[in-house]
Amino acid sequence: MKTKKYQPRFYRLFYSTKFFKLEVIVKESDLSVLTDKEIKKEYLRSLILKYRDQIESYIEENNDFLTFLEPLRMDKKAASIVQEMLVYSKLAGVGPMAAVAGAIAEYVGKELLKQCSQVIIENGGDVFLKTEKDIRIGVYAGDSPLSNKIFINIKKSQTPIGICTSSGTVGHSLSFGKADAVIISSSSAILSDAVATAAANLVKTNKDFKNAINFAKNVKGIKGILIILKNNLGVWGDLEISS
């Protein structure tokens, strides 16, 4: 399988808000966090460690959780973050680790919302956000001519929301497709992450757009999908885009 290119997260330089901004790296988790109240970096780091530890502890006892590319059965004794990864990966038909970035973003984000009114967390292209104003999120799609030229418009009434991206050409995450970006929106970043992975696996040419869109829109809870492959674009659902 062709190795995907690593891309430095330069798109974070384009953030333009009056929010407080922190960036924290804990092992594979690389989070950029915007909040309307100042948060200490060590507190943010402790939240990331808390949820990473819950996932890592589960993996120590259940290695299939790390390695399987197909859904696993529910485990009601597991931590809540693990249970949600199991539930939503089953809906998407993928392994539970397909949803790990979205899960960390959402669980950390919900913890921060106990102190803040507005939170935007980006974890490797997977975003959990709750805002009190309408915002736009730029779309990075590698070498596609459409990269950084398209925005997703999000109304404050749509939040909290999870906007997650999977790519066959950008980043280190496993994908069996060739799309430059497949973006999924739902009320859960965990669900969005899992379905983005599954939908991106289906896209190898622009002839696959219809199949991927039909798949996503039939998953309960999915609100919208955006697909970019080179200079081709497909969109469905409650996902407003602009240039």
C-alpha positions as CSV (number, residue, x, y, z in Angstrom):
1,M,0.0,0.0,0.0
2,K,1.3,3.5,-0.9
3,T,2.7,5.4,2.0
4,K,0.8,8.6,2.7
5,K,2.6,11.9,3.1
6,Y,3.0,13.4,6.6
7,Q,1.8,16.9,6.7
8,P,2.8,19.4,9.4
9,R,-0.2,21.0,11.0
10,F,0.5,24.4,9.4
11,Y,-3.3,25.0,9.1
12,R,-3.4,25.9,12.7
13,L,-1.5,29.1,11.9
14,F,-4.7,30.3,10.1
15,Y,-6.8,30.3,13.3
16,S,-8.2,33.8,13.7
17,T,-10.2,34.1,16.9
18,K,-10.2,35.9,20.2
19,F,-10.1,32.6,22.0
20,F,-7.4,31.4,24.3
21,K,-5.2,28.9,22.4
22,L,-3.2,25.9,23.7
23,E,-1.4,23.1,21.8
24,V,-0.6,19.9,23.7
25,I,1.1,16.7,22.5
26,V,0.7,13.5,24.5
27,K,2.1,10.5,22.6
28,E,0.0,10.2,19.4
29,S,-2.5,12.8,20.6
30,D,-1.7,16.3,19.2
31,L,-4.4,18.7,20.2
32,S,-5.0,22.3,19.4
33,V,-7.6,23.8,21.8
34,L,-9.5,27.1,21.7
35,T,-11.5,28.2,24.7
36,D,-13.3,31.4,25.8
37,K,-11.7,31.1,29.2
38,E,-8.1,30.6,30.0
39,I,-7.1,27.0,30.7
40,K,-3.8,25.9,32.2
41,K,-1.7,23.7,29.9
42,E,-1.0,21.1,32.6
43,Y,-4.8,20.7,33.3
44,L,-5.4,20.1,29.6
45,R,-2.5,17.7,29.5
46,S,-4.0,15.8,32.5
47,L,-7.4,15.4,30.7
48,I,-5.7,14.0,27.6
49,L,-3.7,11.6,29.8
50,K,-6.9,10.6,31.7
51,Y,-8.7,9.4,28.6
52,R,-5.6,8.0,26.9
53,D,-5.0,5.9,30.1
54,Q,-8.5,4.5,30.0
55,I,-8.1,3.4,26.4
56,E,-4.5,2.1,26.9
57,S,-5.6,0.2,30.0
58,Y,-8.4,-1.5,28.1
59,I,-6.0,-2.4,25.3
60,E,-3.7,-4.1,27.8
61,E,-6.5,-6.5,28.6
62,N,-8.1,-6.6,25.2
63,N,-5.5,-6.3,22.4
64,D,-8.1,-6.9,19.7
65,F,-9.3,-3.4,20.5
66,L,-6.1,-2.0,19.1
67,T,-5.6,-4.3,16.1
68,F,-9.0,-5.3,14.7
69,L,-10.3,-3.5,11.6
70,E,-13.8,-4.8,12.2
71,P,-16.3,-4.0,15.0
72,L,-16.0,-5.8,18.3
73,R,-18.8,-6.7,20.7
74,M,-20.0,-4.3,23.4
75,D,-18.3,-4.4,26.8
76,K,-20.5,-2.8,29.5
77,K,-17.6,-3.1,32.0
78,A,-15.4,-0.8,30.0
79,A,-14.9,2.9,30.5
80,S,-17.5,5.2,28.8
81,I,-15.0,6.4,26.2
82,V,-14.2,2.8,25.2
83,Q,-17.9,1.8,25.2
84,E,-18.7,4.7,22.8
85,M,-15.9,3.7,20.5
86,L,-17.3,0.2,20.4
87,V,-20.8,1.4,19.7
88,Y,-20.0,3.9,17.0
89,S,-17.4,1.7,15.3
90,K,-20.1,-1.0,15.0
91,L,-22.5,1.5,13.3
92,A,-19.7,2.4,10.8
93,G,-18.5,-1.2,10.3
94,V,-14.9,-0.5,11.3
95,G,-12.5,-1.3,14.1
96,P,-12.9,0.8,17.3
97,M,-9.5,2.6,17.0
98,A,-10.8,4.2,13.9
99,A,-12.7,6.6,16.3
100,V,-9.9,7.2,18.8
101,A,-8.9,10.8,17.7
102,G,-12.6,11.9,17.7
103,A,-13.1,10.2,21.1
104,I,-10.2,12.0,22.7
105,A,-11.3,15.4,21.2
106,E,-14.9,14.9,22.4
107,Y,-14.2,13.7,25.9
108,V,-11.6,16.4,26.6
109,G,-13.9,19.0,25.1
110,K,-16.9,18.0,27.3
111,E,-14.6,18.2,30.4
112,L,-13.6,21.7,29.3
113,L,-17.2,22.7,28.8
114,K,-17.7,22.3,32.6
115,Q,-15.5,25.5,32.9
116,C,-16.0,27.2,29.5
117,S,-18.9,28.2,27.4
118,Q,-17.1,27.7,24.1
119,V,-14.6,25.1,23.1
120,I,-13.0,24.1,19.8
121,I,-10.7,21.1,19.8
122,E,-8.8,19.8,16.8
123,N,-7.0,16.5,16.9
124,G,-5.4,15.6,13.6
125,G,-8.2,16.9,11.5
126,D,-11.0,15.7,13.9
127,V,-12.9,18.5,15.5
128,F,-15.2,18.7,18.5
129,L,-16.7,22.2,19.0
130,K,-19.3,24.1,20.9
131,T,-19.6,27.8,20.1
132,E,-21.9,30.8,20.7
133,K,-21.4,32.2,17.3
134,D,-21.4,31.0,13.7
135,I,-17.9,30.0,12.5
136,R,-16.2,28.6,9.4
137,I,-13.8,25.7,9.3
138,G,-11.2,25.5,6.5
139,V,-10.8,22.3,4.6
140,Y,-7.3,20.9,4.0
141,A,-7.2,18.2,1.4
142,G,-3.5,17.6,0.7
143,D,-2.5,18.3,-2.9
144,S,-6.1,18.7,-4.2
145,P,-6.7,22.0,-6.1
146,L,-9.6,22.5,-3.7
147,S,-7.4,22.3,-0.6
148,N,-7.7,25.4,1.6
149,K,-10.2,26.9,-0.8
150,I,-13.4,25.5,0.8
151,F,-15.0,26.3,4.1
152,I,-17.6,24.5,6.2
153,N,-20.0,27.0,7.7
154,I,-21.3,26.0,11.1
155,K,-24.2,27.8,12.8
156,K,-24.0,28.1,16.6
157,S,-27.4,26.3,16.8
158,Q,-25.7,23.2,15.3
159,T,-23.2,22.8,18.1
160,P,-22.0,20.8,19.9
161,I,-20.9,19.0,16.8
162,G,-18.2,16.6,15.6
163,I,-16.6,17.4,12.2
164,C,-14.1,14.6,11.4
165,T,-11.8,13.9,8.4
166,S,-10.3,10.8,6.9
167,S,-7.9,10.8,4.0
168,G,-6.2,8.3,1.7
169,T,-3.4,10.7,0.8
170,V,-2.7,12.8,3.9
171,G,-1.6,11.8,7.5
172,H,-0.6,8.6,9.2
173,S,-4.0,6.9,9.8
174,L,-4.8,3.8,7.9
175,S,-7.2,4.2,4.9
176,F,-7.9,1.8,2.0
177,G,-9.2,4.6,-0.2
178,K,-7.7,7.4,-2.3
179,A,-9.8,10.4,-1.3
180,D,-7.9,13.6,-0.4
181,A,-10.5,14.2,2.2
182,V,-13.8,12.7,3.4
183,I,-15.5,14.8,6.1
184,I,-18.4,13.7,8.2
185,S,-20.6,15.8,10.6
186,S,-22.8,14.5,13.4
187,S,-23.5,15.4,17.0
188,S,-20.7,13.0,18.1
189,A,-17.1,13.4,17.1
190,I,-16.7,9.7,17.8
191,L,-19.4,8.7,15.4
192,S,-18.1,11.2,12.8
193,D,-14.6,9.8,13.1
194,A,-15.6,6.2,12.6
195,V,-17.9,6.9,9.7
196,A,-15.3,9.2,8.0
197,T,-12.9,6.2,8.1
198,A,-15.5,3.8,6.6
199,A,-16.6,6.2,3.9
200,A,-13.1,7.1,2.9
201,N,-12.3,3.4,2.5
202,L,-14.9,3.3,-0.3
203,V,-13.6,6.2,-2.4
204,K,-10.9,5.2,-4.9
205,T,-12.3,7.2,-7.9
206,N,-14.9,9.9,-8.4
207,K,-17.3,7.1,-9.5
208,D,-17.3,5.9,-5.8
209,F,-18.8,9.2,-4.5
210,K,-22.4,8.0,-4.7
211,N,-21.7,4.8,-2.9
212,A,-19.8,6.6,-0.1
213,I,-22.6,9.2,0.3
214,N,-25.3,6.5,0.3
215,F,-23.4,4.6,3.0
216,A,-22.9,7.7,5.2
217,K,-26.5,9.0,4.9
218,N,-27.8,5.6,6.0
219,V,-25.9,5.6,9.3
220,K,-28.1,6.8,12.0
221,G,-27.0,10.2,13.4
222,I,-24.9,11.4,10.4
223,K,-25.8,14.9,9.3
224,G,-23.6,15.5,6.3
225,I,-20.7,14.3,4.2
226,L,-18.1,16.1,2.0
227,I,-15.8,14.2,-0.3
228,I,-12.8,15.7,-2.2
229,L,-10.7,13.7,-4.7
230,K,-8.3,15.8,-6.7
231,N,-10.6,18.5,-8.3
232,N,-13.8,16.5,-7.7
233,L,-16.2,17.3,-4.9
234,G,-19.3,15.6,-3.6
235,V,-21.6,16.8,-0.7
236,W,-24.8,15.7,1.0
237,G,-26.9,16.7,4.0
238,D,-26.9,19.5,6.4
239,L,-23.4,20.6,5.5
240,E,-23.1,24.2,4.2
241,I,-20.0,24.9,2.3
242,S,-18.5,28.1,0.9
243,S,-15.4,29.3,-0.9
